[in-house]
Amino acid sequence: MDDIARDLGISKRTIYQHYSDKEAILALVIQEEIKAQKCDMERLDSEASNPIEQMIFASIQMREMMANMSPTFLYDLKKYYPAAWELFQNYKHEFIIKNIRDNLTTGIELGLYRPDIDVEILSLLRIEQVVMGFDPTIFTPRKFDLMQIQMQFVHHFLRGILTEKGFEYYNTIKDKSAIEINTHEK
């Protein structure tokens, strides 16, 4: 709160005249970030030529989003800010999981993903992989790079659901996506 007050050139008391507590400010920031993420995801979905590309694009977007994010952000959010955590949970269940489910269904229809996968189970698995990558009790920030974790997860996930047709396409873009990812890092 001291940093916010200093950056805005106002007192903490003035901040608290407009917001009840830190969590109210955090909730507002999260709501704005969710709006921006939804717009970005919708744009990427429209640019992707198929579900495999869509999954890769989403991972690249996630990498850009996480570039300045603390690896412990979601863990701290859950532990210390329950109302703000609930906003994230609602977004996760109402938007992200639906997006993954739609991706899987379309991939099956196009013959890119195996028809025997359980869309409901794998939708939940995929989102929980993303969340698990933020857990510092599993992946300590000193030892693991957050985006390396996420990219390993998405590539592992995709390889498990691809058909031969999907795998052929995946092999044509996986190296290109790695180049784009490395370019964004520089």
Buried (B, 14 or more C-beta within 10 A) or exposed (E): EEEEBEEEEEEEEEBBEEBEEBBBBBBEEBEEBBEEBBEBBEEBBEEBEBBBBBBBBBBBBBBEBBEEEEBBBBBBBBEEBEEBBBBBBEBBEEBBBEBBBBBBBBBBEBEBBBEEBEBEEBBBBBBEBBBBBBBBEEBEEEEBEBBEBBBBBBBEBBEEBBBEEBBEBBEEBBEEBBEBBEEEEE
